[in-house]
Amino acid sequence: APEHVTYQLQGGLRHVEPYDFDFTTHVKQRWVGRSILEVCACEFVAFPRHYYEASIAAGRVTVDGRRVQ
């Protein structure tokens, strides 16, 4: 989580403002030989495939500090 989170109270509920988050993971044996897009779309199903496609195209996905293409 970020150091400073901003939020708004609406109708008695606290709504957190969007923030960047660096997700880090280690490779799993079952991922070997698969593309980054395939792994993300199949293993991290919180977001649809097009989210990962757009993230890769925008340069937000990296492996060992290098952008994935």
mmCIF file as Biopython writes it, N, C-alpha, C and O atoms, coordinates in Angstrom:
data_model
#
loop_
_atom_site.group_PDB
_atom_site.id
_atom_site.type_symbol
_atom_site.label_atom_id
_atom_site.label_alt_id
_atom_site.label_comp_id
_atom_site.label_asym_id
_atom_site.label_entity_id
_atom_site.label_seq_id
_atom_site.pdbx_PDB_ins_code
_atom_site.Cartn_x
_atom_site.Cartn_y
_atom_site.Cartn_z
_atom_site.occupancy
_atom_site.B_iso_or_equiv
_atom_site.auth_seq_id
_atom_site.auth_asym_id
_atom_site.pdbx_PDB_model_num
ATOM 1   N N  . ALA A ? 1  ? 0.851   -1.191  0.000   1.0 0.0 1  A 1 
ATOM 2   C CA . ALA A ? 1  ? 0.000   0.000   0.000   1.0 0.0 1  A 1 
ATOM 3   C C  . ALA A ? 1  ? 0.891   1.246   0.000   1.0 0.0 1  A 1 
ATOM 4   O O  . ALA A ? 1  ? 2.018   1.211   0.494   1.0 0.0 1  A 1 
ATOM 5   N N  . PRO A ? 2  ? 0.388   2.319   -0.544  1.0 0.0 2  A 1 
ATOM 6   C CA . PRO A ? 2  ? 1.181   3.548   -0.575  1.0 0.0 2  A 1 
ATOM 7   C C  . PRO A ? 2  ? 1.332   4.138   0.818   1.0 0.0 2  A 1 
ATOM 8   O O  . PRO A ? 2  ? 0.570   3.820   1.730   1.0 0.0 2  A 1 
ATOM 9   N N  . GLU A ? 3  ? 2.326   5.001   0.965   1.0 0.0 3  A 1 
ATOM 10  C CA . GLU A ? 3  ? 2.559   5.631   2.260   1.0 0.0 3  A 1 
ATOM 11  C C  . GLU A ? 3  ? 1.419   6.554   2.653   1.0 0.0 3  A 1 
ATOM 12  O O  . GLU A ? 3  ? 1.034   6.607   3.821   1.0 0.0 3  A 1 
ATOM 13  N N  . HIS A ? 4  ? 0.879   7.276   1.689   1.0 0.0 4  A 1 
ATOM 14  C CA . HIS A ? 4  ? -0.185  8.239   1.971   1.0 0.0 4  A 1 
ATOM 15  C C  . HIS A ? 4  ? -1.385  7.926   1.082   1.0 0.0 4  A 1 
ATOM 16  O O  . HIS A ? 4  ? -1.328  8.094   -0.136  1.0 0.0 4  A 1 
ATOM 17  N N  . VAL A ? 5  ? -2.461  7.474   1.698   1.0 0.0 5  A 1 
ATOM 18  C CA . VAL A ? 5  ? -3.676  7.142   0.962   1.0 0.0 5  A 1 
ATOM 19  C C  . VAL A ? 5  ? -4.681  8.264   1.159   1.0 0.0 5  A 1 
ATOM 20  O O  . VAL A ? 5  ? -4.910  8.717   2.280   1.0 0.0 5  A 1 
ATOM 21  N N  . THR A ? 6  ? -5.276  8.705   0.065   1.0 0.0 6  A 1 
ATOM 22  C CA . THR A ? 6  ? -6.326  9.714   0.180   1.0 0.0 6  A 1 
ATOM 23  C C  . THR A ? 6  ? -7.671  9.040   -0.083  1.0 0.0 6  A 1 
ATOM 24  O O  . THR A ? 6  ? -7.775  8.105   -0.876  1.0 0.0 6  A 1 
ATOM 25  N N  . TYR A ? 7  ? -8.668  9.530   0.587   1.0 0.0 7  A 1 
ATOM 26  C CA . TYR A ? 7  ? -9.990  8.957   0.427   1.0 0.0 7  A 1 
ATOM 27  C C  . TYR A ? 7  ? -11.051 10.024  0.641   1.0 0.0 7  A 1 
ATOM 28  O O  . TYR A ? 7  ? -10.782 11.103  1.169   1.0 0.0 7  A 1 
ATOM 29  N N  . GLN A ? 8  ? -12.259 9.695   0.218   1.0 0.0 8  A 1 
ATOM 30  C CA . GLN A ? 8  ? -13.398 10.586  0.381   1.0 0.0 8  A 1 
ATOM 31  C C  . GLN A ? 8  ? -14.491 9.837   1.118   1.0 0.0 8  A 1 
ATOM 32  O O  . GLN A ? 8  ? -14.676 8.638   0.909   1.0 0.0 8  A 1 
ATOM 33  N N  . LEU A ? 9  ? -15.214 10.533  1.975   1.0 0.0 9  A 1 
ATOM 34  C CA . LEU A ? 9  ? -16.370 9.954   2.638   1.0 0.0 9  A 1 
ATOM 35  C C  . LEU A ? 9  ? -17.608 10.289  1.827   1.0 0.0 9  A 1 
ATOM 36  O O  . LEU A ? 9  ? -17.879 11.455  1.540   1.0 0.0 9  A 1 
ATOM 37  N N  . GLN A ? 10 ? -18.350 9.270   1.462   1.0 0.0 10 A 1 
ATOM 38  C CA . GLN A ? 10 ? -19.584 9.447   0.683   1.0 0.0 10 A 1 
ATOM 39  C C  . GLN A ? 10 ? -20.646 8.527   1.256   1.0 0.0 10 A 1 
ATOM 40  O O  . GLN A ? 10 ? -20.498 7.305   1.245   1.0 0.0 10 A 1 
ATOM 41  N N  . GLY A ? 11 ? -21.709 9.122   1.753   1.0 0.0 11 A 1 
ATOM 42  C CA . GLY A ? 11 ? -22.800 8.318   2.300   1.0 0.0 11 A 1 
ATOM 43  C C  . GLY A ? 11 ? -22.372 7.435   3.449   1.0 0.0 11 A 1 
ATOM 44  O O  . GLY A ? 11 ? -22.900 6.334   3.612   1.0 0.0 11 A 1 
ATOM 45  N N  . GLY A ? 12 ? -21.429 7.894   4.247   1.0 0.0 12 A 1 
ATOM 46  C CA . GLY A ? 12 ? -20.951 7.112   5.383   1.0 0.0 12 A 1 
ATOM 47  C C  . GLY A ? 12 ? -19.924 6.052   5.030   1.0 0.0 12 A 1 
ATOM 48  O O  . GLY A ? 12 ? -19.457 5.326   5.908   1.0 0.0 12 A 1 
ATOM 49  N N  . LEU A ? 13 ? -19.565 5.952   3.753   1.0 0.0 13 A 1 
ATOM 50  C CA . LEU A ? 13 ? -18.561 4.981   3.324   1.0 0.0 13 A 1 
ATOM 51  C C  . LEU A ? 13 ? -17.282 5.685   2.901   1.0 0.0 13 A 1 
ATOM 52  O O  . LEU A ? 13 ? -17.327 6.775   2.331   1.0 0.0 13 A 1 
ATOM 53  N N  . ARG A ? 14 ? -16.164 5.074   3.175   1.0 0.0 14 A 1 
ATOM 54  C CA . ARG A ? 14 ? -14.877 5.633   2.789   1.0 0.0 14 A 1 
ATOM 55  C C  . ARG A ? 14 ? -14.469 5.056   1.436   1.0 0.0 14 A 1 
ATOM 56  O O  . ARG A ? 14 ? -14.367 3.838   1.291   1.0 0.0 14 A 1 
ATOM 57  N N  . HIS A ? 15 ? -14.238 5.912   0.451   1.0 0.0 15 A 1 
ATOM 58  C CA . HIS A ? 15 ? -13.817 5.519   -0.894  1.0 0.0 15 A 1 
ATOM 59  C C  . HIS A ? 15 ? -12.360 5.909   -1.084  1.0 0.0 15 A 1 
ATOM 60  O O  . HIS A ? 15 ? -12.020 7.091   -1.041  1.0 0.0 15 A 1 
ATOM 61  N N  . VAL A ? 16 ? -11.500 4.924   -1.294  1.0 0.0 16 A 1 
ATOM 62  C CA . VAL A ? 16 ? -10.066 5.167   -1.458  1.0 0.0 16 A 1 
ATOM 63  C C  . VAL A ? 16 ? -9.806  5.648   -2.879  1.0 0.0 16 A 1 
ATOM 64  O O  . VAL A ? 16 ? -10.312 5.069   -3.840  1.0 0.0 16 A 1 
ATOM 65  N N  . GLU A ? 17 ? -9.020  6.707   -3.008  1.0 0.0 17 A 1 
ATOM 66  C CA . GLU A ? 17 ? -8.626  7.213   -4.321  1.0 0.0 17 A 1 
ATOM 67  C C  . GLU A ? 17 ? -7.678  6.207   -4.969  1.0 0.0 17 A 1 
ATOM 68  O O  . GLU A ? 17 ? -6.884  5.578   -4.270  1.0 0.0 17 A 1 
ATOM 69  N N  . PRO A ? 18 ? -7.746  6.042   -6.294  1.0 0.0 18 A 1 
ATOM 70  C CA . PRO A ? 18 ? -6.838  5.104   -6.970  1.0 0.0 18 A 1 
ATOM 71  C C  . PRO A ? 18 ? -5.367  5.464   -6.731  1.0 0.0 18 A 1 
ATOM 72  O O  . PRO A ? 18 ? -5.013  6.637   -6.611  1.0 0.0 18 A 1 
ATOM 73  N N  . TYR A ? 19 ? -4.527  4.439   -6.664  1.0 0.0 19 A 1 
ATOM 74  C CA . TYR A ? 19 ? -3.094  4.647   -6.479  1.0 0.0 19 A 1 
ATOM 75  C C  . TYR A ? 19 ? -2.324  3.543   -7.203  1.0 0.0 19 A 1 
ATOM 76  O O  . TYR A ? 19 ? -2.855  2.460   -7.450  1.0 0.0 19 A 1 
ATOM 77  N N  . ASP A ? 20 ? -1.075  3.829   -7.537  1.0 0.0 20 A 1 
ATOM 78  C CA . ASP A ? 20 ? -0.211  2.842   -8.185  1.0 0.0 20 A 1 
ATOM 79  C C  . ASP A ? 20 ? 0.249   1.812   -7.169  1.0 0.0 20 A 1 
ATOM 80  O O  . ASP A ? 20 ? 0.470   2.129   -6.000  1.0 0.0 20 A 1 
ATOM 81  N N  . PHE A ? 21 ? 0.390   0.587   -7.622  1.0 0.0 21 A 1 
ATOM 82  C CA . PHE A ? 21 ? 0.862   -0.503  -6.771  1.0 0.0 21 A 1 
ATOM 83  C C  . PHE A ? 21 ? 1.781   -1.387  -7.590  1.0 0.0 21 A 1 
ATOM 84  O O  . PHE A ? 21 ? 1.411   -1.828  -8.679  1.0 0.0 21 A 1 
ATOM 85  N N  . ASP A ? 22 ? 2.971   -1.650  -7.082  1.0 0.0 22 A 1 
ATOM 86  C CA . ASP A ? 22 ? 3.914   -2.549  -7.761  1.0 0.0 22 A 1 
ATOM 87  C C  . ASP A ? 22 ? 3.653   -3.973  -7.286  1.0 0.0 22 A 1 
ATOM 88  O O  . ASP A ? 22 ? 3.877   -4.297  -6.120  1.0 0.0 22 A 1 
ATOM 89  N N  . PHE A ? 23 ? 3.182   -4.816  -8.191  1.0 0.0 23 A 1 
ATOM 90  C CA . PHE A ? 23 ? 2.950   -6.220  -7.879  1.0 0.0 23 A 1 
ATOM 91  C C  . PHE A ? 23 ? 4.190   -7.001  -8.278  1.0 0.0 23 A 1 
ATOM 92  O O  . PHE A ? 23 ? 4.627   -6.935  -9.428  1.0 0.0 23 A 1 
ATOM 93  N N  . THR A ? 24 ? 4.754   -7.732  -7.343  1.0 0.0 24 A 1 
ATOM 94  C CA . THR A ? 24 ? 5.963   -8.512  -7.595  1.0 0.0 24 A 1 
ATOM 95  C C  . THR A ? 24 ? 5.665   -9.989  -7.320  1.0 0.0 24 A 1 
ATOM 96  O O  . THR A ? 24 ? 5.013   -10.324 -6.331  1.0 0.0 24 A 1 
ATOM 97  N N  . THR A ? 25 ? 6.142   -10.855 -8.192  1.0 0.0 25 A 1 
ATOM 98  C CA . THR A ? 25 ? 5.974   -12.287 -7.981  1.0 0.0 25 A 1 
ATOM 99  C C  . THR A ? 25 ? 7.207   -13.017 -8.504  1.0 0.0 25 A 1 
ATOM 100 O O  . THR A ? 25 ? 7.991   -12.466 -9.277  1.0 0.0 25 A 1 
ATOM 101 N N  . HIS A ? 26 ? 7.359   -14.233 -8.079  1.0 0.0 26 A 1 
ATOM 102 C CA . HIS A ? 26 ? 8.432   -15.099 -8.573  1.0 0.0 26 A 1 
ATOM 103 C C  . HIS A ? 26 ? 7.824   -16.085 -9.566  1.0 0.0 26 A 1 
ATOM 104 O O  . HIS A ? 26 ? 6.659   -16.461 -9.435  1.0 0.0 26 A 1 
ATOM 105 N N  . VAL A ? 27 ? 8.596   -16.498 -10.542 1.0 0.0 27 A 1 
ATOM 106 C CA . VAL A ? 27 ? 8.085   -17.387 -11.589 1.0 0.0 27 A 1 
ATOM 107 C C  . VAL A ? 27 ? 7.738   -18.760 -11.002 1.0 0.0 27 A 1 
ATOM 108 O O  . VAL A ? 27 ? 8.423   -19.270 -10.114 1.0 0.0 27 A 1 
ATOM 109 N N  . LYS A ? 28 ? 6.678   -19.326 -11.516 1.0 0.0 28 A 1 
ATOM 110 C CA . LYS A ? 28 ? 6.257   -20.670 -11.136 1.0 0.0 28 A 1 
ATOM 111 C C  . LYS A ? 28 ? 6.625   -21.618 -12.271 1.0 0.0 28 A 1 
ATOM 112 O O  . LYS A ? 28 ? 6.640   -21.217 -13.434 1.0 0.0 28 A 1 
ATOM 113 N N  . GLN A ? 29 ? 6.916   -22.844 -11.946 1.0 0.0 29 A 1 
ATOM 114 C CA . GLN A ? 29 ? 7.301   -23.826 -12.968 1.0 0.0 29 A 1 
ATOM 115 C C  . GLN A ? 29 ? 6.233   -23.933 -14.063 1.0 0.0 29 A 1 
ATOM 116 O O  . GLN A ? 29 ? 6.565   -24.084 -15.238 1.0 0.0 29 A 1 
ATOM 117 N N  . ARG A ? 30 ? 4.962   -23.855 -13.682 1.0 0.0 30 A 1 
ATOM 118 C CA . ARG A ? 30 ? 3.891   -24.004 -14.675 1.0 0.0 30 A 1 
ATOM 119 C C  . ARG A ? 30 ? 3.832   -22.839 -15.658 1.0 0.0 30 A 1 
ATOM 120 O O  . ARG A ? 30 ? 3.151   -22.931 -16.679 1.0 0.0 30 A 1 
ATOM 121 N N  . TRP A ? 31 ? 4.536   -21.744 -15.366 1.0 0.0 31 A 1 
ATOM 122 C CA . TRP A ? 31 ? 4.547   -20.586 -16.260 1.0 0.0 31 A 1 
ATOM 123 C C  . TRP A ? 31 ? 5.626   -20.685 -17.337 1.0 0.0 31 A 1 
ATOM 124 O O  . TRP A ? 31 ? 5.563   -19.970 -18.337 1.0 0.0 31 A 1 
ATOM 125 N N  . VAL A ? 32 ? 6.596   -21.542 -17.150 1.0 0.0 32 A 1 
ATOM 126 C CA . VAL A ? 32 ? 7.718   -21.643 -18.073 1.0 0.0 32 A 1 
ATOM 127 C C  . VAL A ? 32 ? 7.206   -22.004 -19.464 1.0 0.0 32 A 1 
ATOM 128 O O  . VAL A ? 32 ? 6.426   -22.942 -19.624 1.0 0.0 32 A 1 
ATOM 129 N N  . GLY A ? 33 ? 7.654   -21.249 -20.469 1.0 0.0 33 A 1 
ATOM 130 C CA . GLY A ? 33 ? 7.268   -21.483 -21.847 1.0 0.0 33 A 1 
ATOM 131 C C  . GLY A ? 33 ? 6.002   -20.760 -22.267 1.0 0.0 33 A 1 
ATOM 132 O O  . GLY A ? 33 ? 5.606   -20.840 -23.430 1.0 0.0 33 A 1 
ATOM 133 N N  . ARG A ? 34 ? 5.356   -20.052 -21.339 1.0 0.0 34 A 1 
ATOM 134 C CA . ARG A ? 34 ? 4.144   -19.292 -21.665 1.0 0.0 34 A 1 
ATOM 135 C C  . ARG A ? 34 ? 4.488   -17.806 -21.762 1.0 0.0 34 A 1 
ATOM 136 O O  . ARG A ? 34 ? 5.452   -17.347 -21.149 1.0 0.0 34 A 1 
ATOM 137 N N  . SER A ? 35 ? 3.710   -17.070 -22.520 1.0 0.0 35 A 1 
ATOM 138 C CA . SER A ? 35 ? 3.942   -15.623 -22.638 1.0 0.0 35 A 1 
ATOM 139 C C  . SER A ? 35 ? 3.481   -14.913 -21.371 1.0 0.0 35 A 1 
ATOM 140 O O  . SER A ? 35 ? 2.647   -15.426 -20.625 1.0 0.0 35 A 1 
ATOM 141 N N  . ILE A ? 36 ? 4.034   -13.732 -21.141 1.0 0.0 36 A 1 
ATOM 142 C CA . ILE A ? 36 ? 3.628   -12.925 -19.989 1.0 0.0 36 A 1 
ATOM 143 C C  . ILE A ? 36 ? 2.128   -12.632 -20.057 1.0 0.0 36 A 1 
ATOM 144 O O  . ILE A ? 36 ? 1.429   -12.715 -19.047 1.0 0.0 36 A 1 
ATOM 145 N N  . LEU A ? 37 ? 1.642   -12.294 -21.239 1.0 0.0 37 A 1 
ATOM 146 C CA . LEU A ? 37 ? 0.215   -12.002 -21.393 1.0 0.0 37 A 1 
ATOM 147 C C  . LEU A ? 37 ? -0.632  -13.208 -21.017 1.0 0.0 37 A 1 
ATOM 148 O O  . LEU A ? 37 ? -1.621  -13.068 -20.298 1.0 0.0 37 A 1 
ATOM 149 N N  . GLU A ? 38 ? -0.260  -14.377 -21.487 1.0 0.0 38 A 1 
ATOM 150 C CA . GLU A ? 38 ? -1.014  -15.594 -21.174 1.0 0.0 38 A 1 
ATOM 151 C C  . GLU A ? 38 ? -1.010  -15.872 -19.676 1.0 0.0 38 A 1 
ATOM 152 O O  . GLU A ? 38 ? -2.046  -16.207 -19.102 1.0 0.0 38 A 1 
ATOM 153 N N  . VAL A ? 39 ? 0.146   -15.735 -19.044 1.0 0.0 39 A 1 
ATOM 154 C CA . VAL A ? 39 ? 0.245   -15.974 -17.599 1.0 0.0 39 A 1 
ATOM 155 C C  . VAL A ? 39 ? -0.629  -14.986 -16.833 1.0 0.0 39 A 1 
ATOM 156 O O  . VAL A ? 39 ? -1.401  -15.386 -15.962 1.0 0.0 39 A 1 
ATOM 157 N N  . CYS A ? 40 ? -0.512  -13.713 -17.151 1.0 0.0 40 A 1 
ATOM 158 C CA . CYS A ? 40 ? -1.301  -12.702 -16.435 1.0 0.0 40 A 1 
ATOM 159 C C  . CYS A ? 40 ? -2.792  -12.923 -16.625 1.0 0.0 40 A 1 
ATOM 160 O O  . CYS A ? 40 ? -3.551  -12.887 -15.656 1.0 0.0 40 A 1 
ATOM 161 N N  . ALA A ? 41 ? -3.219  -13.151 -17.856 1.0 0.0 41 A 1 
ATOM 162 C CA . ALA A ? 41 ? -4.641  -13.305 -18.159 1.0 0.0 41 A 1 
ATOM 163 C C  . ALA A ? 41 ? -5.229  -14.565 -17.512 1.0 0.0 41 A 1 
ATOM 164 O O  . ALA A ? 41 ? -6.393  -14.563 -17.112 1.0 0.0 41 A 1 
ATOM 165 N N  . CYS A ? 42 ? -4.447  -15.628 -17.405 1.0 0.0 42 A 1 
ATOM 166 C CA . CYS A ? 42 ? -4.951  -16.884 -16.851 1.0 0.0 42 A 1 
ATOM 167 C C  . CYS A ? 42 ? -4.769  -17.018 -15.345 1.0 0.0 42 A 1 
ATOM 168 O O  . CYS A ? 42 ? -5.594  -17.636 -14.672 1.0 0.0 42 A 1 
ATOM 169 N N  . GLU A ? 43 ? -3.702  -16.446 -14.818 1.0 0.0 43 A 1 
ATOM 170 C CA . GLU A ? 43 ? -3.386  -16.622 -13.400 1.0 0.0 43 A 1 
ATOM 171 C C  . GLU A ? 43 ? -3.886  -15.474 -12.520 1.0 0.0 43 A 1 
ATOM 172 O O  . GLU A ? 43 ? -4.201  -15.687 -11.350 1.0 0.0 43 A 1 
ATOM 173 N N  . PHE A ? 44 ? -3.961  -14.280 -13.062 1.0 0.0 44 A 1 
ATOM 174 C CA . PHE A ? 44 ? -4.369  -13.109 -12.285 1.0 0.0 44 A 1 
ATOM 175 C C  . PHE A ? 44 ? -5.688  -12.594 -12.864 1.0 0.0 44 A 1 
ATOM 176 O O  . PHE A ? 44 ? -5.713  -11.626 -13.625 1.0 0.0 44 A 1 
ATOM 177 N N  . VAL A ? 45 ? -6.760  -13.249 -12.495 1.0 0.0 45 A 1 
ATOM 178 C CA . VAL A ? 45 ? -8.057  -13.024 -13.140 1.0 0.0 45 A 1 
ATOM 179 C C  . VAL A ? 45 ? -8.851  -11.856 -12.557 1.0 0.0 45 A 1 
ATOM 180 O O  . VAL A ? 45 ? -10.023 -11.682 -12.893 1.0 0.0 45 A 1 
ATOM 181 N N  . ALA A ? 46 ? -8.236  -11.060 -11.697 1.0 0.0 46 A 1 
ATOM 182 C CA . ALA A ? 46 ? -8.933  -9.891  -11.143 1.0 0.0 46 A 1 
ATOM 183 C C  . ALA A ? 46 ? -9.223  -8.860  -12.222 1.0 0.0 46 A 1 
ATOM 184 O O  . ALA A ? 46 ? -10.138 -8.048  -12.085 1.0 0.0 46 A 1 
ATOM 185 N N  . PHE A ? 47 ? -8.437  -8.896  -13.302 1.0 0.0 47 A 1 
ATOM 186 C CA . PHE A ? 47 ? -8.606  -7.958  -14.414 1.0 0.0 47 A 1 
ATOM 187 C C  . PHE A ? 47 ? -8.780  -8.746  -15.709 1.0 0.0 47 A 1 
ATOM 188 O O  . PHE A ? 47 ? -8.244  -9.848  -15.832 1.0 0.0 47 A 1 
ATOM 189 N N  . PRO A ? 48 ? -9.515  -8.206  -16.671 1.0 0.0 48 A 1 
ATOM 190 C CA . PRO A ? 48 ? -9.699  -8.908  -17.949 1.0 0.0 48 A 1 
ATOM 191 C C  . PRO A ? 48 ? -8.427  -8.875  -18.800 1.0 0.0 48 A 1 
ATOM 192 O O  . PRO A ? 48 ? -7.529  -8.067  -18.559 1.0 0.0 48 A 1 
ATOM 193 N N  . ARG A ? 49 ? -8.362  -9.742  -19.773 1.0 0.0 49 A 1 
ATOM 194 C CA . ARG A ? 49 ? -7.192  -9.860  -20.655 1.0 0.0 49 A 1 
ATOM 195 C C  . ARG A ? 49 ? -6.806  -8.522  -21.274 1.0 0.0 49 A 1 
ATOM 196 O O  . ARG A ? 49 ? -5.620  -8.205  -21.361 1.0 0.0 49 A 1 
ATOM 197 N N  . HIS A ? 50 ? -7.792  -7.728  -21.708 1.0 0.0 50 A 1 
ATOM 198 C CA . HIS A ? 50 ? -7.470  -6.459  -22.369 1.0 0.0 50 A 1 
ATOM 199 C C  . HIS A ? 50 ? -6.764  -5.483  -21.427 1.0 0.0 50 A 1 
ATOM 200 O O  . HIS A ? 50 ? -6.022  -4.615  -21.888 1.0 0.0 50 A 1 
ATOM 201 N N  . TYR A ? 51 ? -6.983  -5.609  -20.121 1.0 0.0 51 A 1 
ATOM 202 C CA . TYR A ? 51 ? -6.255  -4.780  -19.153 1.0 0.0 51 A 1 
ATOM 203 C C  . TYR A ? 51 ? -4.754  -5.092  -19.232 1.0 0.0 51 A 1 
ATOM 204 O O  . TYR A ? 51 ? -3.927  -4.181  -19.262 1.0 0.0 51 A 1 
ATOM 205 N N  . TYR A ? 52 ? -4.417  -6.369  -19.265 1.0 0.0 52 A 1 
ATOM 206 C CA . TYR A ? 52 ? -3.007  -6.763  -19.343 1.0 0.0 52 A 1 
ATOM 207 C C  . TYR A ? 52 ? -2.400  -6.404  -20.696 1.0 0.0 52 A 1 
ATOM 208 O O  . TYR A ? 52 ? -1.240  -6.001  -20.773 1.0 0.0 52 A 1 
ATOM 209 N N  . GLU A ? 53 ? -3.185  -6.549  -21.759 1.0 0.0 53 A 1 
ATOM 210 C CA . GLU A ? 53 ? -2.703  -6.145  -23.088 1.0 0.0 53 A 1 
ATOM 211 C C  . GLU A ? 53 ? -2.357  -4.658  -23.092 1.0 0.0 53 A 1 
ATOM 212 O O  . GLU A ? 53 ? -1.302  -4.272  -23.596 1.0 0.0 53 A 1 
ATOM 213 N N  . ALA A ? 54 ? -3.225  -3.826  -22.542 1.0 0.0 54 A 1 
ATOM 214 C CA . ALA A ? 54 ? -2.998  -2.374  -22.493 1.0 0.0 54 A 1 
ATOM 215 C C  . ALA A ? 54 ? -1.817  -2.040  -21.587 1.0 0.0 54 A 1 
ATOM 216 O O  . ALA A ? 54 ? -1.027  -1.151  -21.905 1.0 0.0 54 A 1 
ATOM 217 N N  . SER A ? 55 ? -1.690  -2.738  -20.472 1.0 0.0 55 A 1 
ATOM 218 C CA . SER A ? 55 ? -0.581  -2.487  -19.544 1.0 0.0 55 A 1 
ATOM 219 C C  . SER A ? 55 ? 0.764   -2.824  -20.175 1.0 0.0 55 A 1 
ATOM 220 O O  . SER A ? 55 ? 1.735   -2.088  -20.001 1.0 0.0 55 A 1 
ATOM 221 N N  . ILE A ? 56 ? 0.822   -3.932  -20.907 1.0 0.0 56 A 1 
ATOM 222 C CA . ILE A ? 56 ? 2.052   -4.316  -21.594 1.0 0.0 56 A 1 
ATOM 223 C C  . ILE A ? 56 ? 2.373   -3.290  -22.675 1.0 0.0 56 A 1 
ATOM 224 O O  . ILE A ? 56 ? 3.516   -2.847  -22.791 1.0 0.0 56 A 1 
ATOM 225 N N  . ALA A ? 57 ? 1.372   -2.912  -23.467 1.0 0.0 57 A 1 
ATOM 226 C CA . ALA A ? 57 ? 1.580   -1.930  -24.544 1.0 0.0 57 A 1 
ATOM 227 C C  . ALA A ? 57 ? 2.042   -0.580  -23.999 1.0 0.0 57 A 1 
ATOM 228 O O  . ALA A ? 57 ? 2.818   0.116   -24.654 1.0 0.0 57 A 1 
ATOM 229 N N  . ALA A ? 58 ? 1.576   -0.205  -22.813 1.0 0.0 58 A 1 
ATOM 230 C CA . ALA A ? 58 ? 1.943   1.078   -22.211 1.0 0.0 58 A 1 
ATOM 231 C C  . ALA A ? 58 ? 3.296   1.023   -21.495 1.0 0.0 58 A 1 
ATOM 232 O O  . ALA A ? 58 ? 3.785   2.048   -21.019 1.0 0.0 58 A 1 
ATOM 233 N N  . GLY A ? 59 ? 3.901   -0.167  -21.415 1.0 0.0 59 A 1 
ATOM 234 C CA . GLY A ? 59 ? 5.215   -0.290  -20.786 1.0 0.0 59 A 1 
ATOM 235 C C  . GLY A ? 59 ? 5.176   -0.395  -19.273 1.0 0.0 59 A 1 
ATOM 236 O O  . GLY A ? 59 ? 6.188   -0.174  -18.609 1.0 0.0 59 A 1 
ATOM 237 N N  . ARG A ? 60 ? 4.011   -0.733  -18.720 1.0 0.0 60 A 1 
ATOM 238 C CA . ARG A ? 60 ? 3.884   -0.828  -17.266 1.0 0.0 60 A 1 
ATOM 239 C C  . ARG A ? 60 ? 4.238   -2.196  -16.709 1.0 0.0 60 A 1 
ATOM 240 O O  . ARG A ? 60 ? 4.288   -2.371  -15.491 1.0 0.0 60 A 1 
ATOM 241 N N  . VAL A ? 61 ? 4.484   -3.170  -17.578 1.0 0.0 61 A 1 
ATOM 242 C CA . VAL A ? 61 ? 4.841   -4.521  -17.134 1.0 0.0 61 A 1 
ATOM 243 C C  . VAL A ? 61 ? 6.329   -4.725  -17.394 1.0 0.0 61 A 1 
ATOM 244 O O  . VAL A ? 61 ? 6.805   -4.537  -18.514 1.0 0.0 61 A 1 
ATOM 245 N N  . THR A ? 62 ? 7.055   -5.110  -16.354 1.0 0.0 62 A 1 
ATOM 246 C CA . THR A ? 62 ? 8.497   -5.325  -16.488 1.0 0.0 62 A 1 
ATOM 247 C C  . THR A ? 62 ? 8.893   -6.696  -15.936 1.0 0.0 62 A 1 
ATOM 248 O O  . THR A ? 62 ? 8.226   -7.251  -15.063 1.0 0.0 62 A 1 
ATOM 249 N N  . VAL A ? 63 ? 9.978   -7.214  -16.460 1.0 0.0 63 A 1 
ATOM 250 C CA . VAL A ? 63 ? 10.608  -8.437  -15.963 1.0 0.0 63 A 1 
ATOM 251 C C  . VAL A ? 63 ? 12.072  -8.111  -15.780 1.0 0.0 63 A 1 
ATOM 252 O O  . VAL A ? 63 ? 12.735  -7.671  -16.719 1.0 0.0 63 A 1 
ATOM 253 N N  . ASP A ? 64 ? 12.582  -8.321  -14.587 1.0 0.0 64 A 1 
ATOM 254 C CA . ASP A ? 64 ? 13.971  -7.995  -14.251 1.0 0.0 64 A 1 
ATOM 255 C C  . ASP A ? 64 ? 14.294  -6.543  -14.599 1.0 0.0 64 A 1 
ATOM 256 O O  . ASP A ? 64 ? 15.394  -6.239  -15.060 1.0 0.0 64 A 1 
ATOM 257 N N  . GLY A ? 65 ? 13.319  -5.640  -14.373 1.0 0.0 65 A 1 
ATOM 258 C CA . GLY A ? 65 ? 13.536  -4.219  -14.605 1.0 0.0 65 A 1 
ATOM 259 C C  . GLY A ? 65 ? 13.424  -3.762  -16.039 1.0 0.0 65 A 1 
ATOM 260 O O  . GLY A ? 65 ? 13.604  -2.579  -16.327 1.0 0.0 65 A 1 
ATOM 261 N N  . ARG A ? 66 ? 13.126  -4.688  -16.953 1.0 0.0 66 A 1 
ATOM 262 C CA . ARG A ? 66 ? 12.993  -4.344  -18.376 1.0 0.0 66 A 1 
ATOM 263 C C  . ARG A ? 66 ? 11.545  -4.483  -18.815 1.0 0.0 66 A 1 
ATOM 264 O O  . ARG A ? 66 ? 10.849  -5.422  -18.429 1.0 0.0 66 A 1 
ATOM 265 N N  . ARG A ? 67 ? 11.103  -3.528  -19.631 1.0 0.0 67 A 1 
ATOM 266 C CA . ARG A ? 67 ? 9.726   -3.552  -20.123 1.0 0.0 67 A 1 
ATOM 267 C C  . ARG A ? 67 ? 9.469   -4.783  -20.991 1.0 0.0 67 A 1 
ATOM 268 O O  . ARG A ? 67 ? 10.310  -5.184  -21.796 1.0 0.0 67 A 1 
ATOM 269 N N  . VAL A ? 68 ? 8.299   -5.363  -20.808 1.0 0.0 68 A 1 
ATOM 270 C CA . VAL A ? 68 ? 7.864   -6.504  -21.618 1.0 0.0 68 A 1 
ATOM 271 C C  . VAL A ? 68 ? 7.254   -5.963  -22.895 1.0 0.0 68 A 1 
ATOM 272 O O  . VAL A ? 68 ? 6.582   -4.932  -22.871 1.0 0.0 68 A 1 
ATOM 273 N N  . GLN A ? 69 ? 7.478   -6.644  -24.012 1.0 0.0 69 A 1 
ATOM 274 C CA . GLN A ? 69 ? 6.907   -6.216  -25.294 1.0 0.0 69 A 1 
ATOM 275 C C  . GLN A ? 69 ? 5.890   -7.219  -25.783 1.0 0.0 69 A 1 
ATOM 276 O O  . GLN A ? 69 ? 5.300   -7.032  -26.847 1.0 0.0 69 A 1 
#
